[in-house]
């Protein structure tokens, strides 16, 4: 799978995300502080990773900033991207299952190495629900994207 990864800071957690994804066999497309010459600010770096998902260059994204909130907000501004700020495995699994999230937002401050592994396990082990109410909710999000145009 191709995963776009962005961070506004070159922090150990951001580097660990890249290393862990590569170890799991994914192709990593790096943005922001993880790629020389890119704009490092959270809004720009998360936007770049989210656009890679929206444009089909990446299958999913992991967007990082100090709290994870700004990266999540920026990624969610891109139509078709459903970013979820996750600080634990349960939330990550739920975001993938019920929300069909395609961008994982992480805090560089609160996510430890051990928790990161649990979050990534849950994120990549989960699949989007086929339940009609879950699919209807995700379809409604696409309708909301169109309202902004």
C-alpha positions as CSV (number, residue, x, y, z in Angstrom):
1,X,0.0,0.0,0.0
2,X,1.2,3.6,-0.7
3,X,1.0,5.7,2.5
4,X,1.5,9.5,2.5
5,X,3.2,10.6,5.7
6,X,3.5,14.2,6.8
7,X,4.8,15.9,9.9
8,X,5.5,19.5,10.7
9,X,8.5,18.5,12.8
10,X,11.3,15.9,12.4
11,X,10.5,14.2,15.7
12,X,11.2,10.6,16.8
13,X,7.5,9.5,16.5
14,X,7.3,10.8,12.9
15,X,10.5,9.0,11.9
16,X,9.2,5.8,13.7
17,X,5.9,6.0,11.7
18,X,8.0,6.0,8.4
19,X,10.2,3.2,9.6
20,X,7.3,1.1,10.9
21,X,5.3,1.5,7.7
22,X,8.3,0.6,5.5
23,X,8.9,-2.4,7.8
24,X,5.3,-3.5,7.2
25,X,6.0,-3.4,3.5
26,X,4.3,-0.1,2.6
27,X,5.6,2.5,0.2
28,X,6.0,5.8,2.1
29,X,5.5,9.1,0.4
30,X,7.0,11.7,2.8
31,X,5.9,15.3,3.2
32,X,6.7,18.4,5.3
33,X,9.7,18.0,7.7
34,X,10.2,14.5,6.5
35,X,11.1,15.6,3.0
36,X,13.8,18.1,2.2
37,X,12.6,21.3,0.5
38,X,8.9,20.9,1.6
39,X,7.1,23.5,3.6
40,X,7.1,22.1,7.2
41,X,4.1,23.9,8.6
42,X,1.3,21.6,9.8
43,X,-1.4,23.0,7.5
44,X,0.7,22.7,4.4
45,X,2.3,19.4,5.2
46,X,-1.0,17.7,6.1
47,X,-2.6,19.2,3.1
48,X,0.1,17.7,0.8
49,X,-0.4,14.2,2.3
50,X,-4.2,14.5,2.1
51,X,-4.1,15.6,-1.5
52,X,-2.0,12.5,-2.3
53,X,-4.9,10.4,-1.0
54,X,-7.5,12.5,-2.8
55,X,-5.5,12.4,-6.1
56,X,-4.9,8.7,-5.9
57,X,-1.1,8.9,-5.5
58,X,-1.5,7.3,-2.0
59,X,-4.0,4.8,-0.6
60,X,-4.0,6.3,2.9
61,X,-2.2,9.0,4.9
62,X,-0.7,9.5,8.3
63,X,-0.6,13.2,9.2
64,X,1.3,14.4,12.3
65,X,1.7,17.6,14.3
66,X,2.4,18.4,17.9
67,X,-1.2,17.8,19.0
68,X,-2.5,16.0,15.9
69,X,-5.4,18.4,15.8
70,X,-4.1,20.9,13.3
71,X,-3.0,18.1,10.9
72,X,-6.4,16.5,11.3
73,X,-8.3,19.7,10.5
74,X,-6.1,20.5,7.5
75,X,-6.4,16.9,6.1
76,X,-10.2,17.0,6.5
77,X,-10.4,20.2,4.4
78,X,-9.5,18.1,1.3
79,X,-12.7,16.6,-0.3
80,X,-12.7,12.8,-0.1
81,X,-10.3,12.6,2.9
82,X,-11.6,11.4,6.2
83,X,-8.9,12.0,8.8
84,X,-9.3,10.7,12.4
85,X,-7.2,11.9,15.3
86,X,-6.3,8.7,17.2
87,X,-4.4,8.4,20.4
88,X,-5.2,4.7,21.1
89,X,-5.9,1.5,19.2
90,X,-9.6,1.4,20.0
91,X,-10.2,4.8,18.3
92,X,-8.0,3.8,15.3
93,X,-9.9,0.6,14.8
94,X,-13.3,2.4,15.1
95,X,-12.2,5.1,12.7
96,X,-11.4,2.6,10.0
97,X,-14.4,0.3,10.7
98,X,-17.2,2.8,11.2
99,X,-16.0,5.9,9.5
100,X,-13.9,4.4,6.7
101,X,-11.2,6.8,7.6
102,X,-8.4,7.1,5.1
103,X,-6.1,9.4,7.0
104,X,-4.7,8.7,10.5
105,X,-3.8,11.9,12.5
106,X,-1.3,11.5,15.3
107,X,0.1,13.7,18.0
108,X,3.8,13.9,18.1
109,X,3.5,14.8,21.8
110,X,1.4,12.1,23.3
111,X,1.9,9.0,21.2
112,X,4.7,6.8,22.4
113,X,6.5,4.2,20.4
114,X,4.7,1.3,22.0
115,X,1.3,2.9,21.6
116,X,2.2,3.8,18.0
117,X,2.6,0.1,17.2
118,X,-0.8,-0.7,18.7
119,X,-2.5,2.1,16.8
120,X,-0.9,1.0,13.5
121,X,-1.9,-2.6,14.1
122,X,-5.5,-1.6,14.8
123,X,-5.6,0.8,11.8
124,X,-4.3,-1.7,9.3
125,X,-6.1,-4.7,10.7
126,X,-9.5,-3.1,10.5
127,X,-11.7,-2.9,7.4
128,X,-14.5,-0.6,6.6
129,X,-17.9,-1.8,7.7
130,X,-20.5,-3.0,5.2
131,X,-23.4,-2.2,7.5
132,X,-25.9,0.0,5.7
133,X,-26.0,2.6,8.4
134,X,-22.2,3.0,8.4
135,X,-22.1,3.2,4.6
136,X,-24.9,5.8,4.6
137,X,-23.0,7.9,7.1
138,X,-19.8,7.8,5.0
139,X,-21.8,8.6,1.8
140,X,-23.3,11.6,3.6
141,X,-19.8,12.9,4.2
142,X,-19.2,12.9,0.5
143,X,-22.4,14.9,0.0
144,X,-21.1,17.4,2.6
145,X,-17.9,17.7,0.6
146,X,-20.0,18.7,-2.4
147,X,-21.7,21.5,-0.5
148,X,-18.5,23.4,-0.2
149,X,-18.0,23.6,-4.0
